[in-house]
Amino acid sequence: MPQQWDSAALFEFLVTRAGLPEDDLPATLDVTFEDIGLDSLAYLQLQSEVAESIGVELPADPPPGYTLADILAAVNPELAA
């Protein structure tokens, strides 16, 4: 299990699993799934993948404004523990 999940791993998921075109990858992590054109189903897929592959539970119902940076901030402390 990785000690940290980085933006490259998150971006890889967004492209390979959520269907985000590589040209549409954001320049910053301070964007929501909605900001980059992904829906709640893409988030649920990410949530499931994170739980299965690295054992970290993301919020089932993310709060408004839940960014990609927030996702990494939720995952990485759990991995370090």
C-alpha positions in Angstrom: 0.0 0.0 0.0 1.4 3.4 -0.9 2.5 5.8 1.9 0.9 8.7 0.0 -1.5 9.1 -2.9 -0.3 11.9 -5.1 -1.9 14.1 -7.8 -0.4 11.9 -10.5 -2.3 8.9 -9.2 -5.5 10.9 -8.9 -5.2 12.3 -12.4 -4.5 8.8 -13.7 -7.8 7.6 -12.2 -9.6 10.6 -13.7 -8.4 9.8 -17.1 -8.4 6.0 -17.1 -11.5 5.3 -15.0 -13.6 8.4 -14.9 -13.3 9.2 -18.6 -11.8 12.7 -18.3 -9.9 13.6 -21.5 -6.2 14.1 -20.7 -6.4 17.5 -22.3 -9.0 18.5 -19.7 -6.8 17.7 -16.6 -6.9 20.7 -14.3 -3.8 22.9 -13.6 -4.7 22.9 -9.9 -6.2 20.6 -7.4 -8.5 23.3 -6.1 -11.3 22.2 -8.4 -14.4 20.0 -7.8 -15.5 17.1 -9.9 -18.3 19.3 -11.2 -15.7 22.0 -12.2 -13.9 19.5 -14.5 -17.1 18.1 -16.0 -17.4 14.9 -14.0 -20.6 13.8 -12.3 -21.5 12.2 -9.0 -21.2 8.7 -10.6 -17.5 9.4 -11.3 -17.1 10.4 -7.7 -18.8 7.2 -6.5 -16.4 5.2 -8.7 -13.4 7.0 -7.2 -14.8 6.5 -3.7 -15.2 2.8 -4.3 -11.7 2.4 -5.9 -10.1 4.3 -3.0 -11.8 2.1 -0.5 -10.9 -1.1 -2.3 -7.4 -0.4 -3.4 -6.0 1.6 -0.5 -8.6 1.1 2.3 -9.6 4.7 2.8 -13.2 5.8 3.0 -14.1 9.0 1.4 -17.3 10.8 2.3 -20.4 9.1 0.8 -21.9 12.5 0.2 -19.1 15.0 -0.3 -19.7 18.5 1.0 -20.3 21.3 -1.5 -17.0 22.5 -2.8 -15.2 19.2 -2.1 -12.0 19.6 -4.2 -9.4 17.2 -5.6 -7.1 18.7 -3.0 -9.6 17.8 -0.3 -9.6 14.2 -1.6 -5.9 13.9 -1.3 -6.0 15.6 2.2 -8.5 12.9 3.3 -6.6 10.0 1.9 -3.0 10.8 2.8 -3.3 11.0 6.6 -5.0 7.7 6.6 -2.2 6.1 4.6 0.4 7.6 6.9 -1.3 6.2 10.0 
